[in-house]
């Protein structure tokens, strides 16, 4: 059973992502898609496999998973935000996908009965009240010998650090997400994230990275993008009379990221951590069969 604090955090996350469901990943800035495609590729899904997408959002990982497992496979996608699931269900129907199941469920403890061949969590783990507990729950959903992949944030370039710092004076502790507070705790290093998986019972953990650029045509597009996903909570933490000043300061700092295309490019290092649920030993398998 969730503590009151954890339940409150989950409710706040759900409310935030319900609010951004219509604009999420839809303002002309490729971001979640390229990260999701790399995460899925790290797990090498095969035709016929059963995949689980934990915190699907608007389906950035769902679509490449469905393509990879093909018509003989299946993808179950869950999200805590009802509006995210509703909007993604419309998208799946428009694509004619009948190998996808979309459910409103909490990634902290999905409560699913079936087992899966692989699972992905795209930029989800650091939003959860108890990441270690969630990883143990995810391990239990995998067939022994099968794999989990999670993506988390590494360092940003100096310009991005400077731009995001415009919010810091206004943010209460609970809004300091992994990119804001990523110098502390397990999400600060590869070893820290791998340790979370290892302590939850995963084996053969490994980490790879990409440097993911985000290009903005102008300040207005950066503003719309920052309002279209989790960072919207940062804007809401700024008192309304101060928001114009915060935007002006962000525009000033974005100049450090001006690129040859005439817009701005910020770069984020993204970490992909993969682990495997250990296969049952022969002795364990025989004992299980006798029970």
C-alpha positions, -999 to +999 in steps of 0.1 A: +000+000+000+013+034-009+022+059+018+003+092+018+034+110+005+038+086-024+001+087-033+003+125-033+033+125-056+016+100-080-015+122-080+005+153-088+024+135-116-009+122-131-025+157-130+005+173-147+006+148-175-031+149-180-027+186-185-001+183-212-015+152-230-027+172-261+006+189-267+031+163-254+058+157-280+038+176-306+053+211-310+078+203-338+108+194-317+120+158-321+128+148-285+111+117-270+109+099-303+147+096-310+154+087-273+126+060-274+139+045-306+174+041-292+160+026-259+140+001-278+169-008-301+191-015-270+167-043-261+166-058-296+129-068-295+121-098-317+089-108-336+064-126-315+076-112-281+054-097-254+066-062-245+056-038-217+058+000-221+059+015-186+047+051-186+039+052-223+029+089-225+019+095-261+035+063-273+071+073-282+084+038-273+051+020-281+053+025-318+088+011-324+080-017-299+049-026-319+068-025-351+095-048-338+074-075-322+051-075-353+017-090-358+026-121-338+037-101-308+020-078-284+026-046-265+009-036-233+014+001-226+004+017-193+003+053-180-010+069-148-025+098-167-059+089-181-057+116-208-024+103-221-039+068-225-070+082-241-051+102-267-026+074-274-056+050-278-069+073-306-035+073-323-032+035-321-067+031-336-058+055-364-027+033-371-049+002-372-028-015-344-046-044-330-016-059-312-015-031-285-033-029-252-035+005-234-042+006-197-044+033-170-021+019-144+006+031-120+042+023-132+052+021-095+032-011-092+014-020-124-005-049-109-004-069-141-009-107-140+010-117-171+047-120-177+067-102-205+097-108-226+109-073-223+100-040-207+110-004-213+106+027-191+113+059-211+123+088-188+100+075-161+120+060-132+130+093-117+093+105-115+084+076-092+081+079-054+102+048-048+123+038-078+139+008-061+105-006-052+092+000-088+122-019-102+115-049-080+079-049-092+091-047-128+115-076-123+086-097-112+068-090-145+095-104-167+100-140-177+133-152-162+161-145-186+144-115-201+153-079-201+144-044-189+157-011-204+153+023-187+164+058-199+175+085-176+192+119-180+229+125-179+246+159-180+233+188-202+255+213-220+263+245-202+238+265-222+210+242-212+221+243-175+219+281-177+185+282-194+169+258-169+184+276-140+159+305-146+133+283-128+154+272-098+146+300-074+109+292-078+109+255-075+098+237-043+118+206-035+093+182-050+096+198-084+134+193-087+133+166-113+162+144-124+176+170-148+175+197-121+188+176-093+208+151-113+241+158-095+228+139-064+215+104-057+216+073-079+205+092-111+238+112-110+260+085-125+259+054-146+270+033-116+242+047-095+215+037-120+231+003-126+232-001-088+194+005-086+189-023-111+214-047-095+199-041-060+164-049-075+177-083-086+187-076-122+219-090-137+242-082-166+235-045-163+251-023-189+249+014-199+252+033-232+247+069-240+237+094-267+240+131-269+205+142-279+201+177-294+169+197-291+167+224-318+143+254-315+135+278-343+131+306-319+123+315-282+086+310-287+091+274-298+113+268-268+086+282-246+059+261-262+081+230-259+089+236-222+051+239-216+043+207-235+059+182-211+069+178-175+087+211-174+053+228-174+053+223-137+083+246-135+064+274-153+034+268-130+057+273-100+067+307-112+042+334-100+023+347-129+036+383-126+072+370-128+067+347-159+075+374-185+107+382-167+117+345-165+110+341-202+131+372-210+159+358-190+156+325-207+157+342-241+189+360-231+205+328-220+194+309-251+217+332-271+246+310-259+231+281-279+225+300-312+234+277-341+241+281-378+205+273-387+195+306-370+177+290-341+190+275-309+204+240-301+206+226-267+222+191-260+213+166-233+233+134-226+209+105-222+217+073-204+203+039-214+206+012-187+197-024-195+194-054-171+182-090-172+161-109-148+183-139-140+172-172-156+161-199-132+188-224-124+181-260-133+177-269-096+152-240-091+132-250-122+129-286-110+119-276-075+093-252-089+079-279-111+074-301-080+054-275-061 
